[in-house]
Amino acid sequence: MSVVYMRHPELPGQEIQVGEAAVPVHAAAGWERVPDEELEQRRKQAEAELAKRLAPATEPTSDPAPEAKADEASADPEPPAARPKRRRASEGE
């Protein structure tokens, strides 16, 4: 069963999907078929938008690799000898 998209002139922005066999009934009630050309144009536009959204994820960036950033973030800025020794609360003062 193929699906047909229809819209009603008195209901702007409202579209329905009906089976091919139901088209005559809906047409008698004033529903009109959405032209195939319009549906094809929408499909191409949706594909282009999807490709545009996915493109940044596949394009190389000028930033260093995320692993390099993680290594930099975890690198200790001072060697252990340069840091003051911390006392435990149980050692007291």
VENUR-V86933 format. One record per backbone hydrogen bond with DSSP energy under -0.5 kcal/mol. CO is the residue of the C=O (numbers start at 0). NH is the residue of the N-H. If there is no record, write none. Layout:
CO_NH, CO_NH
This chain:
1_19, 3_17, 4_33, 5_15, 6_31, 7_10, 10_13, 12_14, 13_7, 15_5, 17_3, 18_21, 19_22, 21_25, 22_26, 23_27, 24_28, 25_30, 26_29, 29_8, 31_6, 32_34, 34_38, 35_39, 36_40, 37_41, 38_42, 39_43, 40_44, 41_45, 42_46, 43_47, 44_48, 45_49, 46_50, 47_51, 48_52, 49_53, 50_54, 51_55, 53_56, 53_57, 54_57, 54_58, 64_67, 64_68, 65_69, 66_70, 67_71, 68_72, 69_73, 70_74, 78_81, 78_82, 79_82, 87_90, 87_91, 88_91
